[in-house]
Amino acid sequence: MTSPFPKYHFAEYPHQFRTRYPNKPLLRYYSRQSEKWVKLNGEQVANRCLAAAKGLAYLQLKKGDRVAIYSPNTVQGLCTELGIFMMRGVSVPLYATSTPDQVAFVVEDAEVETMFVGGQFQYNNAYEVQQRCPMLRRLIIIDPAVVLAEGDTTSMYYDEFIRRGDSVTYENKANVTSSEALATDLAVIIYTSGTSGQSKGVMLHHSNFIEQVYAHQLKYPFISPRDISMCFLPLNHIFEKAWTYLCLSMGVSIAILSDPKKILDALPMVRPTMMSNVPRFWEKVYMGVQDKINQAPTPIRGVMRHAIRIGERYFFDYINVGKKAPLHLSMLFSIYDHTLFAKVRKTIGLQRGRFFPTAGAAISPEIYRFLRSINVPMVVGYGLSETTATVSSCPLVGFDLNSIGTVMPALQVKIDPETSEILIKGPTVASGYYHNDAANAEAFTEDGFFRTGDAGRLEGDTLYFTERIKDLFKTANGKYIAPQMLEGMLTIDPIIEQVAIIGDGYKFVSALIYPNWEVLRREARQRGIDTSVSDEALAENHELHRLMTTHIEQALSSVAQYEKVKRFVLLTEPFSMEKGELTNTLKIRRKVINEHFAKEIASMYEE
């Protein structure tokens, strides 16, 4: 029997673009000059990938050589990576926000000689690293507006890199090498951001990606060349990288956004049908809608809440369980779907949405329920860099709201009976960490299962996530606390922007809270609290603390008494990546938080 989808090596993708989609828009990017989205068809994208491969042939790239890409999302970066694969090189992607020390670690660990840099920020950092890491021989600069450092004689601009490779000799070299590429070749080394400890280089081979793409093609065959996907998560993150290559394999048009902060401006212009995303985006959508509802006049507020209840009944009581909804319920839902719900989706730019996979952190079932109730087709999944992204994912219908989906084809998943750790084995699991035998020894069981570090349970082929095992802590009273769960429940409330749960070794649970000061000030004024003072003064206000306590109690109403937040401190500055308090994927670094806020934490436990 013929496979429904051919298993193409990434080195073959440019040729497939040229033969299958020569005139179809395959990539698009925003031009600052024309202030418009520019489209590139399959032929043009293939030419750009080949040009990059030819440039790498000029640089005499050999099989297995590591090439770093330190840049925001760009067409050049994506085409360069495909060029690296054509030349059987290894891509080493870095977050565009990485510091010089982080860049230096990767350069030395992966033995990088060539690095592609995006803009001035990346160039400045990389050039600094080059001065202390002689191994880094050259920088290739994507943005032509970058100003070179005085004395820089080794860097070249991307256009020059392309021109230097423009010869028949290098084209032949690229085509021959591409045809020799094997599934066993190492494709990428992705350095984990890590919530603790030093970063580790996850080795993913082409076979890992080939199997992962194929598994998704089988599970989500409705994805088609008619779709448009917004690429705004960093392409160096395994979720966006694997999703982008899946989309390219199925002829989806991809809009590449270089500045993720402009996502809300870009969505109404692109109007994507699909987009991979993280829970934080949907949390902000939920909070924005809830804030609008709370501010609306009473009659309108009643209508909006009634509409959401109707959407919830229609989808969860009928559609999601395979039942036909009663006529009157279907008609009511249709009315709301074409009016109120459509207005919400259009405001965000998701009116054409068909499929929005979401992963990277836990998402509240309440937010998940809300989005599906207003007909936003978001689905939840779970994965890691070490599993080439997806381990499990939900279907569009027929899912358990509290689960993280059904296990992907070809994967074996089991639960450690003693620790409840999720263990994984299969063709999408990484071979190990680059140059790190100690980490490799810890990462796998004796029978070859990868240790995820996550606790969960498995019912049939449906997987449930509990907590990061290393995040679980025990209070002085011996009670185990799952901080991520509590933080997720609290940040559902529009008044809470960020929160870090504290309590490891203490008598009770406390919290560091960075509120949405705009919403908090508005509620404070309604309560008669003087808001003309600074945030610092307001954060100490007794009445404001009473107001915040009400919100905390409501958010945690369903948890056990020992899990409730007893005391808290209001912060006037958010946790940030720049201060090392958040990873590049916006996860809390608890050790750093505990160090930076030692005084505030101590104050919450004073007798």
C-alpha positions in Angstrom: 0.0 0.0 0.0 1.4 3.4 -1.0 2.0 5.9 1.9 -0.5 8.8 1.8 2.4 11.2 2.4 6.0 10.8 1.1 8.7 11.1 3.7 11.0 13.8 2.3 14.4 14.7 3.7 14.6 18.5 4.5 17.4 18.7 1.9 14.8 17.8 -0.7 12.4 20.5 0.3 13.7 23.2 -2.1 13.3 20.8 -5.0 9.8 20.0 -3.9 9.0 23.7 -3.7 10.1 24.2 -7.3 8.2 21.2 -8.7 5.1 21.1 -6.6 4.4 24.8 -5.8 6.3 26.9 -8.4 3.7 29.7 -8.7 2.0 29.3 -5.3 2.9 31.9 -2.6 4.9 29.8 -0.1 6.5 32.5 2.1 5.6 36.1 2.8 7.4 38.7 4.9 6.7 42.3 5.9 8.7 44.9 4.0 9.5 48.0 6.0 10.2 49.9 2.8 6.8 49.3 1.1 4.9 48.7 4.3 3.3 45.7 2.7 3.5 41.9 3.0 5.7 40.6 0.1 4.9 37.1 -1.3 7.5 34.6 -2.5 6.4 31.6 -4.6 7.8 28.1 -4.5 10.3 28.8 -7.3 11.6 31.9 -5.6 12.0 30.2 -2.3 13.8 27.3 -3.9 16.2 29.7 -5.6 16.9 31.4 -2.3 17.6 28.1 -0.6 19.9 27.0 -3.4 21.7 30.4 -3.3 22.4 29.9 0.4 23.7 26.3 -0.2 26.0 27.7 -3.0 27.3 30.4 -0.6 28.0 27.7 2.0 29.8 25.7 -0.7 31.9 28.8 -1.3 32.8 28.7 2.4 33.8 25.1 2.0 31.2 23.8 4.5 31.7 20.1 5.1 29.3 17.4 6.3 28.6 17.8 10.0 30.0 21.3 10.3 27.9 23.4 12.8 26.5 26.7 11.5 24.8 29.1 14.0 21.8 31.2 13.1 21.4 34.1 15.6 18.6 36.2 14.3 14.9 37.1 14.6 12.6 35.2 12.2 13.5 36.1 8.6 13.1 34.6 5.2 16.9 34.6 4.9 17.3 32.7 8.1 14.8 30.0 7.1 16.3 29.6 3.6 19.8 29.5 5.0 18.8 26.7 7.3 17.5 24.7 4.3 20.8 25.5 2.5 22.7 24.1 5.5 20.7 20.9 5.2 21.4 20.7 1.5 25.1 20.9 2.3 24.7 18.3 5.0 25.7 20.8 7.7 24.2 21.1 11.2 22.1 24.1 12.1 22.6 25.6 15.6 19.8 28.1 16.2 20.0 30.7 18.9 17.4 33.0 20.4 17.6 36.5 19.0 17.6 37.8 22.6 20.6 35.7 23.7 23.3 37.5 25.7 27.0 37.4 24.7 27.7 34.8 27.5 24.9 32.6 26.2 26.2 32.9 22.6 29.8 32.2 23.7 28.7 29.0 25.5 27.0 27.7 22.4 29.9 28.7 20.1 32.4 26.9 22.3 30.2 23.9 23.0 29.1 23.3 19.4 32.4 24.4 17.9 30.8 27.0 15.6 33.0 28.6 13.0 30.3 30.5 11.0 27.4 32.4 12.4 24.6 34.2 10.6 23.4 37.2 12.6 20.2 39.2 12.2 20.4 42.9 13.1 22.6 45.3 15.0 21.9 43.8 18.5 22.9 40.3 17.3 25.9 41.5 15.4 27.2 43.6 18.4 26.9 40.6 20.7 28.4 38.1 18.2 31.3 40.4 17.4 32.1 40.7 21.1 32.0 36.9 21.4 34.3 36.6 18.3 37.0 38.6 20.1 37.1 36.1 22.9 36.3 32.9 20.9 38.8 32.6 18.0 37.0 29.5 16.9 34.2 31.8 15.5 35.9 32.7 12.2 33.2 34.7 10.5 29.9 36.5 10.9 27.4 36.8 8.0 25.0 39.7 8.5 21.4 39.5 7.3 20.3 43.1 7.8 22.2 45.4 5.4 21.6 48.4 7.7 24.0 46.9 10.4 27.0 49.1 11.1 30.3 47.1 11.3 32.6 47.5 14.3 35.8 49.4 13.7 38.5 46.9 12.7 36.1 44.1 11.6 37.7 42.5 8.6 36.1 39.0 8.7 32.4 39.7 8.6 30.4 39.9 5.4 26.8 41.0 4.5 24.3 38.4 3.4 24.1 39.7 -0.1 27.9 39.4 -0.6 27.7 35.9 0.8 25.1 35.0 -1.9 27.1 36.7 -4.6 30.3 34.9 -3.7 28.6 31.5 -4.1 27.1 32.4 -7.5 29.0 30.0 -9.8 28.4 26.7 -11.7 31.0 25.0 -9.5 29.3 25.8 -6.3 25.8 25.0 -7.7 27.0 21.6 -8.8 28.5 21.0 -5.3 25.3 22.0 -3.6 23.1 19.8 -5.8 25.4 16.8 -5.5 25.8 17.1 -1.7 22.0 17.5 -1.3 21.4 14.3 -3.2 23.7 12.5 -0.8 22.0 13.7 2.3 20.8 10.9 4.6 18.1 10.6 7.3 20.9 9.6 9.8 22.6 13.0 9.3 22.5 15.3 12.3 20.1 18.2 11.5 20.1 20.6 14.4 21.6 21.1 17.8 19.0 23.0 19.9 20.2 24.5 23.1 17.5 24.3 25.8 16.8 27.6 27.6 16.5 25.7 30.9 14.8 26.9 34.1 17.9 25.8 36.1 21.5 24.9 35.3 23.6 25.2 32.2 22.0 24.9 28.7 22.3 21.5 26.9 22.5 20.9 23.2 19.8 18.6 22.0 20.9 16.6 19.0 18.0 16.0 16.5 18.7 14.0 13.3 16.8 14.4 10.0 15.1 11.0 10.8 13.6 12.6 13.9 12.0 15.4 11.9 11.0 13.2 9.0 9.0 10.9 11.4 7.5 13.9 13.3 6.3 15.6 10.1 4.8 12.3 8.9 3.0 11.7 12.1 1.4 15.1 12.0 0.4 14.6 8.4 -1.4 11.5 9.4 -3.0 13.0 12.4 -4.1 16.3 10.8 -4.6 15.6 7.1 -7.0 18.5 6.7 -4.0 20.9 6.6 -3.7 22.0 2.9 -2.0 24.5 0.5 -5.0 26.8 1.0 -3.9 27.5 4.5 -1.8 30.5 5.7 0.2 30.1 8.9 1.6 33.0 11.0 5.2 32.3 12.1 5.9 34.6 15.0 7.3 32.3 17.7 11.1 32.1 17.5 12.2 29.7 14.7 15.0 28.5 17.0 12.3 27.0 19.3 11.5 23.4 18.5 7.7 24.0 18.4 7.8 26.7 15.8 10.6 25.0 13.8 8.8 21.6 13.6 5.5 23.3 12.9 7.0 25.5 10.1 8.5 22.4 8.3 5.2 20.6 8.7 3.5 23.5 7.0 6.0 23.6 4.2 5.7 19.9 3.6 2.0 20.4 3.0 2.3 23.5 0.8 1.0 26.0 3.5 1.8 29.6 2.9 3.9 30.9 5.8 3.9 34.6 6.9 7.2 35.2 8.7 7.0 37.9 11.4 10.4 39.3 12.5 9.1 41.3 15.5 6.8 39.2 17.7 5.8 42.3 19.6 3.9 43.4 16.5 1.8 40.2 16.3 -1.5 42.0 17.1 -0.8 44.5 14.3 0.2 41.7 11.9 -2.7 39.3 12.5 -5.5 41.5 10.9 -3.3 42.1 7.9 -2.4 38.4 7.3 -5.6 36.9 8.6 -4.0 33.4 9.1 -6.0 30.2 9.1 -3.4 28.5 11.4 -0.7 29.6 13.9 1.3 27.7 16.5 1.3 29.5 19.8 1.9 29.5 23.5 -0.6 29.8 26.3 0.4 33.3 27.2 -1.0 34.7 24.0 -4.4 33.1 24.6 -4.3 34.2 28.3 -4.0 37.8 27.1 -6.9 37.3 24.6 -9.0 35.8 27.4 -8.2 38.6 29.8 -8.9 41.3 27.2 -12.3 39.9 26.4 -13.2 39.4 30.1 -12.1 43.0 30.8 -14.4 44.2 28.0 -17.3 42.2 29.4 -16.7 43.5 32.9 -16.7 47.1 31.7 -19.8 46.7 29.5 -23.2 48.1 30.6 -25.3 45.5 32.5 -27.6 44.5 29.6 -24.7 44.0 27.1 -22.7 42.1 29.8 -25.7 39.8 30.2 -26.0 39.1 26.5 -22.2 38.4 26.1 -22.2 36.0 29.0 -25.3 34.3 27.7 -23.6 33.9 24.3 -20.6 32.2 25.9 -22.8 29.8 27.8 -24.6 28.9 24.6 -21.3 28.3 22.8 -20.1 26.2 25.7 -23.3 24.0 25.7 -23.2 23.7 21.9 -19.6 22.6 21.6 -18.9 20.7 24.8 -22.3 19.0 25.4 -22.8 18.0 21.7 -20.1 18.7 19.1 -17.1 17.5 21.1 -18.8 14.3 22.1 -20.1 13.5 18.7 -23.7 14.4 19.2 -26.0 16.5 17.0 -27.1 19.7 18.8 -30.8 20.5 19.1 -32.1 22.8 16.4 -32.8 25.7 18.7 -29.3 25.5 20.3 -27.7 25.3 16.8 -29.6 28.3 15.7 -28.7 30.3 18.8 -25.1 29.4 18.4 -25.1 30.3 14.7 -26.5 33.7 15.5 -23.8 34.4 18.2 -21.1 32.9 16.0 -21.9 35.3 13.2 -22.2 38.3 15.4 -20.5 38.5 18.8 -18.0 35.7 18.4 -17.2 36.8 14.8 -16.5 40.3 16.1 -14.1 39.0 18.7 -12.2 36.9 16.2 -12.1 39.7 13.7 -10.7 42.1 16.3 -7.8 39.8 16.9 -7.4 38.9 13.2 -8.4 35.3 13.5 -11.7 35.3 11.5 -10.4 32.7 9.1 -8.9 30.5 11.8 -9.1 26.7 11.3 -6.4 25.3 13.6 -4.3 26.9 16.4 -2.0 24.3 18.1 -0.8 25.5 21.5 2.0 24.2 23.7 5.1 25.3 25.6 3.4 25.5 29.0 0.2 24.4 30.8 -3.0 26.3 29.8 -6.0 26.7 32.1 -9.0 24.5 31.2 -11.1 27.6 31.8 -9.3 29.5 29.0 -9.4 26.4 26.7 -13.1 26.1 27.4 -13.7 29.8 26.7 -11.9 29.7 23.3 -13.6 26.7 22.0 -17.0 28.1 23.2 -16.5 31.2 21.0 -15.4 29.0 18.1 -11.6 29.7 18.2 -10.2 26.3 17.1 -7.3 26.2 19.5 -5.9 22.7 20.4 -3.5 21.8 23.2 -0.4 19.7 22.8 2.7 18.6 24.8 6.3 18.1 23.7 9.9 18.9 24.4 13.0 19.8 22.4 14.2 16.3 23.1 11.2 14.7 21.4 11.3 16.9 18.3 8.3 18.8 19.7 5.0 16.9 19.9 4.5 13.9 22.2 0.8 14.2 22.4 -1.9 16.6 21.0 -5.6 17.0 20.9 -7.8 16.5 17.9 -10.1 19.4 16.9 -13.1 17.5 18.3 -13.4 14.6 20.7 -10.8 15.7 23.3 -10.7 15.7 27.1 -10.5 19.4 28.2 -8.1 18.4 31.1 -5.7 16.4 29.0 -2.7 17.2 26.9 -4.0 15.1 24.0 -3.5 11.7 22.6 -0.1 10.2 22.1 1.4 10.7 18.6 1.7 7.6 16.3 4.9 5.5 16.6 5.7 6.8 20.2 5.7 4.6 23.3 4.7 6.4 26.5 4.7 5.0 30.0 4.5 6.4 33.5 7.1 5.7 36.1 5.1 3.9 38.9 7.2 5.5 41.7 7.6 9.1 40.5 4.7 9.4 38.0 7.3 10.7 35.5 6.3 10.6 31.8 8.8 8.4 29.9 9.0 8.3 26.1 10.6 6.1 23.5 10.3 6.3 19.7 11.7 7.6 16.4 11.2 11.3 17.3 13.2 11.1 20.5 16.7 12.8 20.4 19.8 10.7 20.4 21.1 12.7 23.3 22.9 15.9 24.3 26.0 17.2 22.3 29.3 16.6 24.2 27.5 15.8 27.4 27.8 12.2 28.5 26.8 12.9 32.1 23.5 14.5 31.0 22.9 11.6 28.5 23.3 9.0 31.3 20.7 10.8 33.4 18.3 11.4 30.6 17.5 7.8 29.6 16.3 4.7 31.5 18.1 1.4 31.2 15.5 0.3 28.6 16.0 3.4 26.5 13.1 5.6 27.5 13.7 9.3 27.8 13.0 10.9 31.1 10.9 14.1 30.5 11.1 15.5 34.0 7.3 15.9 33.9 4.8 14.1 36.1 1.6 12.9 34.6 -0.8 10.0 34.0 -1.8 7.9 31.0 -5.4 6.7 30.4 -5.5 4.6 27.2 -3.6 6.8 24.7 -4.7 10.1 26.4 -2.0 11.8 28.4 -2.5 14.1 31.4 0.1 16.6 32.7 0.5 17.2 36.4 3.6 19.3 37.1 7.3 19.7 36.4 8.8 17.3 38.9 11.6 19.6 39.8 9.1 22.4 40.4 7.1 20.4 42.9 8.0 21.5 46.5 7.1 20.5 50.0 6.0 22.9 52.7 7.4 22.7 56.2 4.2 20.8 57.1 5.0 18.1 54.6 2.4 19.0 52.0 3.3 18.9 48.3 2.6 22.0 46.2 2.4 22.2 42.4 3.3 25.9 41.8 2.6 25.9 38.0 -1.0 24.8 38.6 -1.6 27.6 41.1 0.1 30.2 38.9 -2.0 29.2 36.0 -5.2 29.5 38.0 -4.2 33.0 39.3 -3.1 34.4 35.9 -6.6 33.7 34.5 -7.7 36.8 36.4 -7.1 39.9 34.2 -5.8 41.7 37.3 -2.8 39.4 37.6 -0.1 39.7 34.9 2.6 37.5 36.5 3.0 35.5 39.6 5.6 33.3 41.3 4.4 30.9 44.0 6.7 30.6 47.0 6.6 28.0 49.8 9.4 25.4 49.5 10.3 24.6 53.1 8.0 27.2 54.5 4.9 26.8 56.7 2.5 28.1 54.1 2.2 29.2 50.4 2.9 32.8 49.5 3.2 34.7 46.2 5.1 37.4 44.4 2.5 39.1 42.2 3.1 41.6 39.3 -0.4 42.9 38.7 -1.9 44.5 35.7 -1.6 48.0 37.2 -4.1 49.6 34.8 -6.9 47.1 35.7 -5.9 47.2 39.4 -5.9 51.0 39.6 -9.3 51.1 37.9 -10.8 48.7 40.4 -9.1 50.6 43.3 -10.7 53.8 42.2 -14.1 52.1 42.1 -13.5 51.0 45.7 -12.6 54.6 46.7 -8.9 54.0 47.1 -6.6 57.0 46.4 -4.8 56.1 43.1 -2.9 59.4 42.6 0.1 58.0 44.4 2.9 55.9 42.8 2.8 52.2 42.2 5.3 51.7 45.0 3.0 53.5 47.5 -0.1 51.8 46.2 1.5 48.4 46.5 1.7 48.9 50.3 -1.9 50.1 50.6 -3.9 48.0 53.1 -7.2 48.4 51.2 -5.6 47.5 47.9 -4.3 44.3 49.5 -7.8 43.5 50.6 -9.0 44.0 47.1 -6.3 41.7 45.7 -7.0 39.1 48.4 -10.6 38.9 47.0 -9.3 38.1 43.6 -6.8 35.5 44.9 -9.5 33.7 46.9 -11.8 33.6 44.0 -9.1 32.2 41.6 -8.0 29.5 44.1 -11.5 28.7 45.4 -11.2 25.0 44.2 -7.9 24.1 45.7 -7.2 22.6 49.1 -6.7 24.8 52.1 -2.9 24.1 52.3 -2.5 25.2 48.7 -4.1 28.6 49.1 -1.9 31.7 49.1 -1.8 33.1 52.6 0.4 36.2 52.0 1.7 38.0 48.9 3.8 41.0 47.8 2.8 43.2 44.9 5.7 44.0 42.6 6.0 47.2 40.5 8.3 45.7 37.9 7.6 42.5 35.9 9.9 39.4 35.8 12.1 39.7 32.7 14.5 37.7 30.5 17.0 40.6 30.7 17.3 40.1 34.5 17.5 36.3 34.1 14.2 35.7 35.9 12.5 34.2 32.8 13.7 31.8 30.2 13.5 32.6 26.5 10.2 30.7 26.5 8.9 32.9 29.4 9.1 30.2 32.0 10.0 31.3 35.5 13.5 30.6 36.8 12.6 29.9 40.4 16.2 29.9 41.7 16.8 33.3 40.3 13.4 34.6 41.5 14.2 33.4 45.0 17.6 35.2 44.9 16.4 38.5 43.5 13.4 38.7 45.8 14.9 37.2 49.0 14.0 40.3 51.0 10.4 40.3 49.8 10.1 36.6 50.5 11.5 36.9 53.9 9.0 39.6 54.8 6.1 37.3 54.0 7.3 34.8 56.6 8.1 37.2 59.4 6.2 36.2 62.6 
